[in-house]
Amino acid sequence: MKKLRNLTIENFQSHEHTSIDFDENFTVIVGASDQGKSAIIRALKWVLYNEPQGEEYIRVGATNVRVSLTLDDGTIIIRERGKKNRYILRQGKDERIFESFGRGVPEEILNAHGMIPIKLDEDHSLRLSLSEQLDGPFLLSESKPVKAKTIGLLSGVNIVDQAIRDITTDIRELMSEEKNIRENISRINDELSGFDDLDLMERVLPDIKNKYSEATAIKYRIDLLDSLKDKLNVKNEEIKLNMEIINALSTITVAGRKLSDAGMEFDRYNKLKGYYDRLQHINKRVSSLADVLDRMCGIENTFDRLKDANLLSGRLSRLKEHKTKLDMITGRLKGCEVKIDRLKTSDKATPALKEIEGIPSRLKRLKELHDRLFRIERDLEKACKTEEEKRNEKEKWMSAYGQLLKRIGRCPVCGSEIDDHTVEKIIEELR
C-alpha cells in the first residue's frame, strides 16, 4: 500500500479550498466540533472509493467539486464533479481520464492507490484502510453474517464451505441424473418388450424389404397412372370438344355431295361459257356476212350475164367457196342456238356456285379434324390398354402383399399384432 503525501479539497461540504500535507509517519487532525474534520475523511473516501453518492456534498453556492490526492510515488488521483463527472489519473507524464463508471471505481484507480476493499460476497465488502469517526472497532459493528464471512475468509473456512456446497450440488445433480437414467432404463425395457418376437421379424425382414421395394415400385406406377389419368381426362375434354365440332358439321356430307354435283355443273358452266364466247364471235361474223349477202342479192343474174366473161371466172370461184362456208356457218349457228337455250338455264347454278366457293376450305378443316380425332382415339385406346394392365398388375401385388401380412400377423410399421380384417383395411387404403 502506498502512503499519502497531499490532499487538496475544493468546494466539498464546508471546505472551499483546503490543502493538507501528510507526514511520512503519522498525521493528526485536531479542531473544534463542526469545523470539517470528518469532511476531510469523507473527501478522502470519495476520491478513493467514489462514496458517498449524489451531489449533497457540494458546497452551497458552488457548481462543481474537486478532490486531488497525491501519493508518495508521485501518482495524482483527481475526482471531480460538475459539468463533468470523472476521474483523472496522472502517473508521470501519462494522464488518463475515466468517465461513465457508474457507482463503482475504475480498476486503474484502485490499482494506483492500492487500498482495495476486501470483497466478502456480491453485497458486502470491507475497507480496512479507512474508517470514519463513528465507525466501531474491526467487525464489531458489522452483522453476524458479515462477521462469519470475514472470519471464514481470513481463516480459509470459506474454502471448506464452498467445497461442501459444491459437493452437495454435485450429489444432488448425480442423484437427479441417476433417477433419470433409471427412468430411461425402465422406459427402454418397456419399449423393448414389444420386440420379443424380433427373431421372427428378422427372418421375415428380407421378404418385407422385397415387398416394400415392390410396393414402392407399384406406388411409382400408380403415380404414373394418375398422371396418365389426368392426361386422359384432358384428352376426353378435347374429344368432347371435337365431337361438338363434328356434330356442328354434321351437314358436311350433304355439302360434299353438293360440291361434287356443283363441280360437274361448274365444268358444264365453263364449257357453256366457252360456247357462248364462240357464239358471240360467230354472230359478229354472221352479221358481217349478212351485209355481204345483202349487197350480193342480184349476184345470180349478174353471174348468168357474165358467166362467159373470163375476167370474172376467178371471182366466181371464190364466191362459191364463200357460199359453201356460209352454209356451214349457218348450220353451226343453229347448233349454237340450241346450246344457248341450254345456257339460259345456267343462272340457276349461280347461288350454288357461291356456296361452293367456301366448301374447299371447310373440307380441308374437316380433314384436319378427322385426322386429329383418329390420333386421339388411337392414343386413348393405348392409354386405356396400359391402365388396364397396370390395374391388373397392381391388384396382383396388392393380393400378394395382403397374403404376406396375414402370414406374418404383425404391422410392418409398429410391429403390433394385426388380424385379417386390419390387413384388409390396410390393403383397401393402399388401393
Backbone torsions as a table, in degrees:
resi	resn	phi	psi	omega
1	MET	NA	140.5	-178.4
2	LYS	-90.2	156.3	-179.8
3	LYS	-93.3	156.1	-179.8
4	LEU	-89.2	139.4	179.1
5	ARG	-112.1	-42.5	-176.7
6	ASN	-151.3	145.1	174.5
7	LEU	-131.9	122.3	180.0
8	THR	-116.7	125.6	-175.6
9	ILE	-118.2	130.5	179.4
10	GLU	-130.9	120.6	175.3
11	ASN	58.5	36.8	176.6
12	PHE	-108.3	111.0	-176.7
13	GLN	51.4	-118.3	-175.7
14	SER	-83.6	-6.4	-175.7
15	HIS	-93.1	114.9	173.7
16	GLU	-81.3	-45.8	173.5
17	HIS	-156.6	112.4	-178.4
18	THR	-133.5	134.5	178.2
19	SER	-127.6	127.1	-177.1
20	ILE	-124.0	126.9	173.2
21	ASP	-99.1	127.3	-177.4
22	PHE	-90.5	140.9	175.5
23	ASP	-71.3	155.2	-178.0
24	GLU	-66.1	-30.8	-176.6
25	ASN	-105.9	-51.2	-171.4
26	PHE	-152.8	134.3	179.4
27	THR	-131.1	129.5	178.9
28	VAL	-117.3	133.1	178.2
29	ILE	-108.5	120.6	-178.2
30	VAL	-125.9	157.2	178.4
31	GLY	165.3	170.1	179.2
32	ALA	-69.7	168.5	179.9
33	SER	-66.6	149.9	177.9
34	ASP	59.1	35.6	177.1
35	GLN	-107.3	-0.3	174.5
36	GLY	104.8	14.9	179.1
37	LYS	-66.1	-47.9	179.4
38	SER	-65.5	-29.8	178.9
39	ALA	-64.3	-31.0	177.6
40	ILE	-64.5	-43.6	178.8
41	ILE	-63.7	-40.4	179.7
42	ARG	-67.0	-36.8	176.4
43	ALA	-63.5	-41.4	177.8
44	LEU	-64.2	-39.8	178.4
45	LYS	-65.9	-35.2	-179.0
46	TRP	-67.7	-41.6	-178.7
47	VAL	-73.4	-29.2	-178.4
48	LEU	-83.8	-42.1	-170.1
49	TYR	-125.2	8.4	178.5
50	ASN	59.8	39.6	176.9
51	GLU	-133.7	140.4	5.5
52	PRO	-81.1	166.9	177.9
53	GLN	-86.6	169.1	177.0
54	GLY	90.0	-162.6	-176.2
55	GLU	-129.1	10.2	-177.1
56	GLU	-67.2	-19.7	-177.9
57	TYR	-83.8	-4.1	179.0
58	ILE	-73.0	134.5	-177.6
59	ARG	-58.4	141.1	-178.0
60	VAL	-61.9	130.3	179.6
61	GLY	92.9	-12.8	179.4
62	ALA	-96.2	159.0	180.0
63	THR	-112.7	-9.5	179.3
64	ASN	-146.6	158.4	-179.5
65	VAL	-133.4	147.8	-176.5
66	ARG	-150.8	131.6	176.5
67	VAL	-129.4	128.0	-179.7
68	SER	-118.4	133.5	179.7
69	LEU	-123.1	124.7	178.3
70	THR	-108.5	130.7	-179.4
71	LEU	-98.2	169.4	-175.6
72	ASP	-70.1	-16.4	177.8
73	ASP	-93.6	11.2	178.3
74	GLY	89.9	-4.5	178.9
75	THR	-70.4	136.4	178.8
76	ILE	-119.4	126.7	176.9
77	ILE	-115.8	125.1	-177.8
78	ILE	-120.2	129.7	174.7
79	ARG	-119.4	125.0	-178.6
80	GLU	-140.7	151.7	179.6
81	ARG	-146.9	134.1	-179.9
82	GLY	176.7	-114.0	172.6
83	LYS	-65.4	-29.8	178.5
84	LYS	-127.1	138.8	177.5
85	ASN	-109.8	107.4	-171.3
86	ARG	-159.9	166.5	170.1
87	TYR	-109.9	144.4	173.0
88	ILE	-125.0	128.1	-179.4
89	LEU	-118.9	121.3	179.2
90	ARG	-118.1	121.0	177.2
91	GLN	-130.6	103.0	-175.2
92	GLY	66.9	-127.3	179.7
93	LYS	-89.3	-5.1	-177.3
94	ASP	-88.2	132.3	177.6
95	GLU	-131.9	127.1	178.8
96	ARG	-125.3	143.8	-178.6
97	ILE	-117.6	135.7	-178.5
98	PHE	-123.0	127.8	177.6
99	GLU	-133.0	167.6	177.6
100	SER	56.3	50.3	179.0
101	PHE	-105.3	1.8	174.8
102	GLY	67.5	-137.0	-178.8
103	ARG	-87.2	-11.0	-177.1
104	GLY	-89.6	-167.6	179.7
105	VAL	-124.7	133.9	178.1
106	PRO	-56.3	140.6	-177.6
107	GLU	-60.8	-32.5	178.9
108	GLU	-63.7	-35.7	178.8
109	ILE	-67.4	-44.9	179.0
110	LEU	-61.4	-43.2	179.5
111	ASN	-67.2	-28.7	-178.2
112	ALA	-69.7	-43.1	-179.4
113	HIS	-94.4	-17.9	172.6
114	GLY	76.9	-0.4	179.9
115	MET	-95.2	70.4	-172.9
116	ILE	-86.8	131.7	178.6
117	PRO	-63.9	150.0	176.4
118	ILE	-89.5	118.3	-176.3
119	LYS	-88.5	118.6	178.2
120	LEU	-83.5	-45.9	176.2
121	ASP	-156.3	-162.9	-176.3
122	GLU	-66.6	-25.1	-173.8
123	ASP	-109.0	-14.7	-173.8
124	HIS	-129.0	142.3	174.5
125	SER	-151.0	155.1	-178.3
126	LEU	-116.8	135.3	176.0
127	ARG	-107.7	94.8	-174.6
128	LEU	-76.1	-15.7	-174.7
129	SER	-91.6	-7.5	-173.8
130	LEU	-150.2	132.6	174.4
131	SER	-140.8	151.4	-177.5
132	GLU	-92.4	-177.1	-171.7
133	GLN	-61.9	-42.2	-174.2
134	LEU	-96.8	5.0	178.3
135	ASP	-70.6	137.8	178.3
136	GLY	-78.9	178.9	176.5
137	PRO	-59.6	168.3	-174.8
138	PHE	-53.2	119.0	174.5
139	LEU	74.7	-14.2	-174.5
140	LEU	-68.2	-30.6	-179.4
141	SER	-90.1	-2.7	-179.3
142	GLU	-85.7	161.5	177.7
143	SER	-73.2	164.5	-178.4
144	LYS	-61.1	-43.5	177.6
145	PRO	-58.9	-38.8	179.9
146	VAL	-67.4	-41.2	177.5
147	LYS	-60.3	-46.0	-178.1
148	ALA	-62.9	-43.1	-179.7
149	LYS	-64.5	-40.1	-178.3
150	THR	-66.9	-47.3	179.5
151	ILE	-62.7	-41.1	178.0
152	GLY	-62.9	-39.2	179.6
153	LEU	-66.2	-40.3	-179.2
154	LEU	-70.1	-36.1	-176.8
155	SER	-91.6	-8.4	-179.2
156	GLY	87.5	2.9	179.0
157	VAL	-64.9	-26.9	-179.6
158	ASN	-60.1	-29.3	178.5
159	ILE	-66.5	-42.2	178.3
160	VAL	-64.5	-44.4	179.0
161	ASP	-59.4	-43.2	179.6
162	GLN	-65.2	-38.7	178.4
163	ALA	-64.7	-40.5	178.4
164	ILE	-63.3	-43.8	178.6
165	ARG	-62.7	-41.9	179.1
166	ASP	-64.2	-42.7	-179.7
167	ILE	-64.1	-42.6	178.3
168	THR	-60.6	-42.6	178.0
169	THR	-63.1	-42.9	179.4
170	ASP	-63.3	-43.1	179.9
171	ILE	-61.4	-43.7	-179.9
172	ARG	-63.3	-42.3	178.4
173	GLU	-66.0	-39.6	179.4
174	LEU	-66.1	-40.2	178.1
175	MET	-64.5	-40.4	177.1
176	SER	-64.8	-40.8	178.4
177	GLU	-65.0	-40.5	178.3
178	GLU	-62.5	-42.7	178.6
179	LYS	-60.3	-43.9	179.5
180	ASN	-63.8	-39.8	-180.0
181	ILE	-64.8	-42.9	178.9
182	ARG	-63.2	-40.8	177.7
183	GLU	-64.5	-38.9	178.2
184	ASN	-65.8	-40.8	178.3
185	ILE	-62.1	-44.1	179.0
186	SER	-61.8	-43.5	-179.8
187	ARG	-65.0	-41.2	179.9
188	ILE	-65.6	-38.7	178.0
189	ASN	-62.7	-41.1	177.8
190	ASP	-62.7	-40.5	179.2
191	GLU	-68.1	-37.2	-179.5
192	LEU	-70.1	-22.6	-179.8
193	SER	-64.0	-23.5	177.5
194	GLY	-78.8	-0.8	-179.4
195	PHE	-117.7	33.8	178.4
196	ASP	-66.0	-30.0	179.5
197	ASP	-93.5	34.0	-177.9
198	LEU	-62.6	-34.8	179.5
199	ASP	-62.2	-44.2	178.8
200	LEU	-62.8	-43.3	179.3
201	MET	-64.8	-33.8	178.1
202	GLU	-66.2	-34.8	179.6
203	ARG	-70.6	-36.9	-177.6
204	VAL	-91.2	-4.3	-177.7
205	LEU	-58.7	-43.6	178.1
206	PRO	-57.7	-41.9	178.2
207	ASP	-62.9	-40.6	180.0
208	ILE	-63.7	-40.8	178.5
209	LYS	-61.6	-42.8	178.9
210	ASN	-62.7	-45.3	-180.0
211	LYS	-64.6	-35.6	178.2
212	TYR	-65.1	-42.3	176.9
213	SER	-61.2	-42.8	178.6
214	GLU	-64.2	-41.3	178.4
215	ALA	-63.6	-36.8	176.8
216	THR	-62.7	-42.8	177.8
217	ALA	-63.1	-40.7	178.7
218	ILE	-62.6	-42.1	179.1
219	LYS	-61.5	-39.0	177.2
220	TYR	-62.1	-42.1	178.8
221	ARG	-66.5	-37.7	177.5
222	ILE	-61.8	-43.6	177.7
223	ASP	-60.7	-39.6	178.2
224	LEU	-63.9	-41.0	178.0
225	LEU	-63.6	-39.8	177.3
226	ASP	-60.8	-40.5	177.4
227	SER	-63.9	-43.3	178.1
228	LEU	-64.0	-35.4	178.8
229	LYS	-63.8	-42.0	177.3
230	ASP	-61.4	-43.2	177.8
231	LYS	-62.6	-38.5	179.4
232	LEU	-62.8	-40.3	177.7
233	ASN	-61.9	-39.5	177.3
234	VAL	-63.0	-43.4	178.9
235	LYS	-63.0	-39.8	179.1
236	ASN	-61.7	-40.5	176.9
237	GLU	-62.0	-40.7	177.8
238	GLU	-64.6	-40.4	178.6
239	ILE	-62.7	-43.1	179.3
240	LYS	-59.7	-43.4	178.7
241	LEU	-63.7	-42.8	-179.7
242	ASN	-66.5	-36.2	177.8
243	MET	-64.6	-38.5	176.5
244	GLU	-62.0	-40.3	177.8
245	ILE	-64.5	-42.9	-179.1
246	ILE	-63.9	-41.6	177.7
247	ASN	-62.4	-37.5	178.3
248	ALA	-65.9	-24.9	179.9
249	LEU	-104.2	27.8	-177.1
250	SER	-64.3	-22.8	-179.8
251	THR	-84.2	6.4	-175.2
252	ILE	-67.1	-29.0	179.6
253	THR	-66.1	-45.2	177.6
254	VAL	-61.5	-41.3	178.9
255	ALA	-63.0	-34.9	178.5
256	GLY	-63.2	-43.9	179.1
257	ARG	-64.3	-42.4	177.6
258	LYS	-60.8	-36.8	179.4
259	LEU	-64.8	-40.0	178.6
260	SER	-63.5	-46.8	179.4
261	ASP	-64.4	-41.4	-179.8
262	ALA	-64.9	-33.9	176.6
263	GLY	-61.5	-42.1	177.6
264	MET	-64.8	-43.0	178.9
265	GLU	-64.7	-34.6	178.6
266	PHE	-65.1	-40.9	176.4
267	ASP	-61.2	-45.2	178.6
268	ARG	-61.2	-38.8	179.7
269	TYR	-62.6	-42.2	178.6
270	ASN	-62.3	-42.9	179.0
271	LYS	-63.6	-45.4	-179.7
272	LEU	-63.7	-37.1	178.3
273	LYS	-63.4	-38.3	176.3
274	GLY	-64.1	-42.7	177.2
275	TYR	-61.9	-39.9	-179.0
276	TYR	-64.1	-41.7	178.1
277	ASP	-63.7	-42.5	178.5
278	ARG	-64.7	-38.8	179.0
279	LEU	-63.0	-41.5	177.2
280	GLN	-60.2	-42.2	178.4
281	HIS	-63.2	-42.3	-179.3
282	ILE	-66.3	-40.6	178.8
283	ASN	-59.7	-37.2	177.1
284	LYS	-63.4	-42.4	179.6
285	ARG	-67.6	-38.1	178.7
286	VAL	-62.8	-42.4	178.8
287	SER	-60.1	-39.8	179.2
288	SER	-65.9	-42.7	-179.2
289	LEU	-69.7	-31.5	177.4
290	ALA	-62.9	-38.9	176.9
291	ASP	-62.7	-40.2	179.2
292	VAL	-63.8	-42.0	-179.5
293	LEU	-63.9	-39.1	178.0
294	ASP	-61.2	-38.4	178.9
295	ARG	-73.6	-19.3	-177.0
296	MET	-108.3	25.0	-176.6
297	CYS	-64.0	-29.3	179.8
298	GLY	-101.6	23.6	-174.0
299	ILE	-69.9	-29.2	-177.9
300	GLU	-67.7	-45.8	178.6
301	ASN	-62.7	-43.2	178.7
302	THR	-62.2	-36.4	179.3
303	PHE	-65.2	-39.8	178.1
304	ASP	-63.1	-35.9	-177.2
305	ARG	-77.7	-28.4	-175.1
306	LEU	-110.6	14.0	-174.4
307	LYS	-67.5	-21.7	178.8
308	ASP	-88.5	-3.4	-176.7
309	ALA	-81.6	128.1	-178.2
310	ASN	-71.1	-25.5	-176.6
311	LEU	-69.2	-26.4	-176.1
312	LEU	-97.7	3.3	-175.1
313	SER	-64.0	-45.5	-179.6
314	GLY	-66.5	-36.5	-179.6
315	ARG	-66.9	-38.2	178.5
316	LEU	-63.0	-40.7	179.5
317	SER	-62.0	-41.6	-179.7
318	ARG	-67.3	-36.7	178.5
319	LEU	-65.7	-36.7	176.5
320	LYS	-62.2	-42.8	179.0
321	GLU	-62.3	-40.2	178.3
322	HIS	-64.2	-37.3	179.7
323	LYS	-65.8	-40.5	178.6
324	THR	-62.1	-44.1	178.4
325	LYS	-63.3	-36.6	179.4
326	LEU	-64.6	-39.2	177.8
327	ASP	-63.2	-40.7	179.1
328	MET	-64.9	-40.9	-180.0
329	ILE	-66.6	-38.5	178.0
330	THR	-60.5	-42.5	178.2
331	GLY	-64.0	-41.0	179.3
332	ARG	-66.7	-33.6	178.2
333	LEU	-63.5	-40.3	178.9
334	LYS	-61.1	-42.1	177.8
335	GLY	-64.0	-36.6	-180.0
336	CYS	-69.2	-32.9	178.3
337	GLU	-62.7	-38.8	177.0
338	VAL	-62.3	-44.3	179.5
339	LYS	-66.1	-34.4	178.1
340	ILE	-63.2	-40.9	177.1
341	ASP	-58.9	-40.7	176.4
342	ARG	-66.4	-36.9	-178.1
343	LEU	-64.5	-27.7	-179.6
344	LYS	-61.6	-27.9	179.1
345	THR	-79.7	-5.4	-176.8
346	SER	-73.0	-14.5	178.0
347	ASP	-63.0	-24.5	178.8
348	LYS	-67.6	-22.8	-178.4
349	ALA	-84.3	-8.1	-176.0
350	THR	-61.6	-47.8	177.1
351	PRO	-59.1	-39.5	179.9
352	ALA	-64.0	-37.3	-178.8
353	LEU	-66.1	-39.1	177.9
354	LYS	-62.8	-39.5	178.1
355	GLU	-68.7	-33.4	-176.7
356	ILE	-71.4	-27.6	-176.9
357	GLU	-59.9	-31.5	179.6
358	GLY	-88.8	-4.3	-175.7
359	ILE	-72.1	-37.3	-178.0
360	PRO	-58.2	-42.6	179.0
361	SER	-66.1	-36.6	178.1
362	ARG	-67.9	-37.3	176.3
363	LEU	-64.7	-37.9	178.3
364	LYS	-64.4	-44.1	177.2
365	ARG	-62.6	-40.3	178.9
366	LEU	-62.5	-39.1	179.3
367	LYS	-66.3	-39.6	177.7
368	GLU	-63.1	-42.7	179.1
369	LEU	-65.2	-37.6	178.5
370	HIS	-64.1	-43.9	178.5
371	ASP	-64.5	-41.5	179.2
372	ARG	-63.8	-41.3	177.2
373	LEU	-61.7	-39.7	179.6
374	PHE	-63.7	-42.7	179.4
375	ARG	-65.9	-41.1	179.8
376	ILE	-62.8	-44.0	179.3
377	GLU	-62.2	-38.3	179.3
378	ARG	-66.4	-45.5	177.6
379	ASP	-63.2	-39.2	179.7
380	LEU	-63.6	-39.9	179.1
381	GLU	-64.3	-41.8	178.2
382	LYS	-64.7	-44.1	-179.2
383	ALA	-63.0	-40.8	178.9
384	CYS	-64.7	-39.7	179.0
385	LYS	-65.3	-43.5	178.6
386	THR	-64.7	-40.8	179.7
387	GLU	-62.9	-40.0	179.7
388	GLU	-64.8	-41.1	179.0
389	GLU	-64.6	-44.3	-179.8
390	LYS	-65.7	-37.2	179.0
391	ARG	-63.7	-42.1	178.9
392	ASN	-65.2	-41.8	179.4
393	GLU	-65.8	-38.8	177.7
394	LYS	-62.2	-45.1	179.4
395	GLU	-62.0	-37.4	179.3
396	LYS	-62.3	-47.9	-178.5
397	TRP	-69.8	-37.5	177.0
398	MET	-60.9	-41.3	178.8
399	SER	-64.4	-42.3	179.5
400	ALA	-65.8	-40.3	179.3
401	TYR	-64.9	-40.2	177.6
402	GLY	-64.0	-41.5	177.6
403	GLN	-62.0	-38.8	179.8
404	LEU	-66.1	-43.6	178.5
405	LEU	-63.1	-38.7	177.9
406	LYS	-64.9	-37.3	-178.8
407	ARG	-71.5	-37.8	179.4
408	ILE	-75.0	-44.4	178.8
409	GLY	79.4	15.1	179.9
410	ARG	-136.4	152.1	178.6
411	CYS	-72.4	131.0	-179.8
412	PRO	-70.0	-12.3	-177.5
413	VAL	-95.5	-54.3	-176.3
414	CYS	-103.1	-13.0	177.7
415	GLY	82.2	4.1	179.5
416	SER	-77.7	159.8	-179.4
417	GLU	-71.3	142.8	178.6
418	ILE	-135.3	151.8	178.4
419	ASP	-104.8	-179.3	-177.3
420	ASP	-62.0	-36.0	-179.8
421	HIS	-63.5	-41.7	177.9
422	THR	-64.8	-38.7	177.6
423	VAL	-60.6	-43.6	179.3
424	GLU	-61.2	-39.0	178.4
425	LYS	-64.9	-39.7	178.9
426	ILE	-62.7	-45.3	-179.4
427	ILE	-63.9	-40.6	-179.7
428	GLU	-63.3	-39.8	178.1
429	GLU	-66.1	-38.0	177.8
430	LEU	-65.5	-33.4	178.2
431	ARG	-67.2	NA	NA
